[in-house]
Amino acid sequence: MRQYVIDGNNFNGVSTFYDEVSKVFSFPDYFGRNLDALYDSLSDIGEPVEIIWKNSQKSKEEFSNDASQPMFFSQVMYTMNDVFELKVTLE
């Protein structure tokens, strides 16, 4: 199973989260930077994947404090958990 690491210390909001996942997964420039695009791009990897989310508690707290998208962390988790053959490990 291929592993990817995203680190909550590398982003502090929704926009920088998309910067981080775009970099980690080498998403193309046309990546849509929304949850539908995240789902589609992760589904397109085409092999079993584990995402290790380091400093996930920091991310959860920062997203919950963002008045524009306070539920973003749970929405990201729901999206990732919906992708076939994708495992998410929170650290």
CYANA upper distance limits for C-alpha pairs under 8 A (distance plus 0.5 A):
  1 MET  CA     47 GLU  CA      8.19
  1 MET  CA     48 PRO  CA      5.86
  1 MET  CA     49 VAL  CA      5.97
  1 MET  CA     50 GLU  CA      7.18
  2 ARG  CA     47 GLU  CA      8.27
  2 ARG  CA     48 PRO  CA      7.04
  2 ARG  CA     49 VAL  CA      5.41
  2 ARG  CA     50 GLU  CA      6.69
  3 GLN  CA     49 VAL  CA      6.30
  3 GLN  CA     50 GLU  CA      5.24
  3 GLN  CA     51 ILE  CA      6.34
  3 GLN  CA     52 ILE  CA      7.64
  4 TYR  CA     24 VAL  CA      7.47
  4 TYR  CA     25 PHE  CA      8.02
  4 TYR  CA     49 VAL  CA      8.02
  4 TYR  CA     50 GLU  CA      6.81
  4 TYR  CA     51 ILE  CA      5.42
  4 TYR  CA     52 ILE  CA      6.64
  5 VAL  CA     24 VAL  CA      7.70
  5 VAL  CA     51 ILE  CA      6.26
  5 VAL  CA     52 ILE  CA      5.23
  5 VAL  CA     53 TRP  CA      6.40
  5 VAL  CA     54 LYS  CA      7.57
  6 ILE  CA     10 ASN  CA      8.44
  6 ILE  CA     20 GLU  CA      7.44
  6 ILE  CA     21 VAL  CA      7.33
  6 ILE  CA     24 VAL  CA      7.33
  6 ILE  CA     51 ILE  CA      7.70
  6 ILE  CA     52 ILE  CA      6.80
  6 ILE  CA     53 TRP  CA      5.46
  6 ILE  CA     54 LYS  CA      6.69
  7 ASP  CA     11 PHE  CA      8.09
  7 ASP  CA     53 TRP  CA      6.25
  7 ASP  CA     54 LYS  CA      5.11
  7 ASP  CA     55 ASN  CA      6.48
  7 ASP  CA     56 SER  CA      7.94
  8 GLY  CA     12 ASN  CA      7.78
  8 GLY  CA     53 TRP  CA      7.58
  8 GLY  CA     54 LYS  CA      6.43
  8 GLY  CA     55 ASN  CA      5.30
  8 GLY  CA     56 SER  CA      6.20
  8 GLY  CA     58 LYS  CA      6.78
  8 GLY  CA     59 SER  CA      5.81
  9 ASN  CA     54 LYS  CA      8.47
  9 ASN  CA     55 ASN  CA      7.01
  9 ASN  CA     58 LYS  CA      8.19
  9 ASN  CA     59 SER  CA      8.49
 10 ASN  CA     16 THR  CA      8.35
 10 ASN  CA     17 PHE  CA      8.46
 10 ASN  CA     20 GLU  CA      7.35
 11 PHE  CA     16 THR  CA      5.43
 11 PHE  CA     17 PHE  CA      5.87
 11 PHE  CA     19 ASP  CA      8.48
 11 PHE  CA     20 GLU  CA      7.29
 11 PHE  CA     59 SER  CA      8.41
 12 ASN  CA     16 THR  CA      6.75
 12 ASN  CA     17 PHE  CA      7.50
 12 ASN  CA     59 SER  CA      7.44
 12 ASN  CA     62 GLU  CA      6.94
 12 ASN  CA     63 PHE  CA      8.28
 13 GLY  CA     17 PHE  CA      6.44
 13 GLY  CA     59 SER  CA      8.44
 13 GLY  CA     62 GLU  CA      7.30
 13 GLY  CA     63 PHE  CA      6.72
 13 GLY  CA     66 ASP  CA      7.97
 14 VAL  CA     18 TYR  CA      6.95
 14 VAL  CA     63 PHE  CA      7.88
 14 VAL  CA     72 PHE  CA      8.16
 15 SER  CA     19 ASP  CA      6.99
 15 SER  CA     33 ARG  CA      8.36
 16 THR  CA     20 GLU  CA      6.69
 17 PHE  CA     21 VAL  CA      6.83
 18 TYR  CA     22 SER  CA      6.40
 18 TYR  CA     33 ARG  CA      6.28
 18 TYR  CA     34 ASN  CA      8.39
 19 ASP  CA     23 LYS  CA      6.75
 20 GLU  CA     24 VAL  CA      6.60
 21 VAL  CA     25 PHE  CA      6.37
 21 VAL  CA     26 SER  CA      8.38
 21 VAL  CA     27 PHE  CA      8.31
 22 SER  CA     26 SER  CA      6.00
 22 SER  CA     27 PHE  CA      5.35
 22 SER  CA     28 PRO  CA      8.11
 22 SER  CA     31 PHE  CA      8.06
 23 LYS  CA     27 PHE  CA      7.29
 27 PHE  CA     31 PHE  CA      6.67
 27 PHE  CA     41 SER  CA      7.73
 31 PHE  CA     37 ALA  CA      6.99
 31 PHE  CA     38 LEU  CA      8.46
 31 PHE  CA     41 SER  CA      8.29
 32 GLY  CA     37 ALA  CA      5.71
 32 GLY  CA     38 LEU  CA      8.19
 33 ARG  CA     37 ALA  CA      6.79
 33 ARG  CA     38 LEU  CA      7.48
 34 ASN  CA     38 LEU  CA      6.67
 35 LEU  CA     39 TYR  CA      6.62
 35 LEU  CA     75 GLN  CA      8.35
 35 LEU  CA     76 VAL  CA      7.42
 35 LEU  CA     79 THR  CA      7.31
 36 ASP  CA     40 ASP  CA      6.71
 37 ALA  CA     41 SER  CA      6.44
 38 LEU  CA     42 LEU  CA      6.52
 38 LEU  CA     79 THR  CA      8.25
 39 TYR  CA     43 SER  CA      6.51
 39 TYR  CA     79 THR  CA      6.54
 39 TYR  CA     80 MET  CA      7.21
 39 TYR  CA     82 ASP  CA      8.40
 39 TYR  CA     83 VAL  CA      7.07
 40 ASP  CA     44 ASP  CA      6.68
 41 SER  CA     45 ILE  CA      7.35
 42 LEU  CA     80 MET  CA      8.36
 42 LEU  CA     83 VAL  CA      7.46
 43 SER  CA     83 VAL  CA      6.36
 43 SER  CA     84 PHE  CA      7.42
 47 GLU  CA     85 GLU  CA      7.63
 48 PRO  CA     85 GLU  CA      5.25
 48 PRO  CA     86 LEU  CA      6.39
 49 VAL  CA     85 GLU  CA      6.87
 49 VAL  CA     86 LEU  CA      5.40
 49 VAL  CA     87 LYS  CA      6.78
 50 GLU  CA     86 LEU  CA      6.21
 50 GLU  CA     87 LYS  CA      5.08
 50 GLU  CA     88 VAL  CA      6.19
 50 GLU  CA     89 THR  CA      7.73
 51 ILE  CA     86 LEU  CA      7.95
 51 ILE  CA     87 LYS  CA      6.68
 51 ILE  CA     88 VAL  CA      5.28
 51 ILE  CA     89 THR  CA      6.63
 52 ILE  CA     88 VAL  CA      6.51
 52 ILE  CA     89 THR  CA      5.31
 52 ILE  CA     90 LEU  CA      6.58
 52 ILE  CA     91 GLU  CA      7.58
 53 TRP  CA     88 VAL  CA      7.72
 53 TRP  CA     89 THR  CA      6.60
 53 TRP  CA     90 LEU  CA      5.46
 53 TRP  CA     91 GLU  CA      6.36
 54 LYS  CA     90 LEU  CA      6.86
 54 LYS  CA     91 GLU  CA      5.22
 55 ASN  CA     59 SER  CA      7.20
 55 ASN  CA     90 LEU  CA      8.23
 55 ASN  CA     91 GLU  CA      6.29
 56 SER  CA     60 LYS  CA      6.64
 56 SER  CA     90 LEU  CA      6.34
 56 SER  CA     91 GLU  CA      6.40
 57 GLN  CA     61 GLU  CA      6.69
 57 GLN  CA     91 GLU  CA      8.24
 58 LYS  CA     62 GLU  CA      6.64
 59 SER  CA     63 PHE  CA      6.49
 59 SER  CA     73 PHE  CA      7.80
 60 LYS  CA     64 SER  CA      6.58
 60 LYS  CA     73 PHE  CA      6.01
 61 GLU  CA     65 ASN  CA      6.78
 62 GLU  CA     66 ASP  CA      6.98
 63 PHE  CA     69 GLN  CA      7.38
 63 PHE  CA     70 PRO  CA      6.09
 63 PHE  CA     71 MET  CA      7.56
 63 PHE  CA     72 PHE  CA      6.51
 63 PHE  CA     73 PHE  CA      6.60
 64 SER  CA     69 GLN  CA      7.81
 64 SER  CA     70 PRO  CA      4.64
 64 SER  CA     71 MET  CA      6.63
 64 SER  CA     72 PHE  CA      7.76
 64 SER  CA     73 PHE  CA      7.89
 65 ASN  CA     70 PRO  CA      6.58
 66 ASP  CA     70 PRO  CA      5.74
 71 MET  CA     75 GLN  CA      6.74
 72 PHE  CA     76 VAL  CA      6.56
 73 PHE  CA     77 MET  CA      6.71
 74 SER  CA     78 TYR  CA      6.53
 75 GLN  CA     79 THR  CA      6.62
 76 VAL  CA     80 MET  CA      6.59
 77 MET  CA     81 ASN  CA      6.44
 78 TYR  CA     82 ASP  CA      6.69
 79 THR  CA     83 VAL  CA      7.36
 80 MET  CA     86 LEU  CA      7.56
 80 MET  CA     87 LYS  CA      8.48
 80 MET  CA     88 VAL  CA      7.84
 81 ASN  CA     86 LEU  CA      7.30
 81 ASN  CA     87 LYS  CA      7.57
 81 ASN  CA     88 VAL  CA      7.75
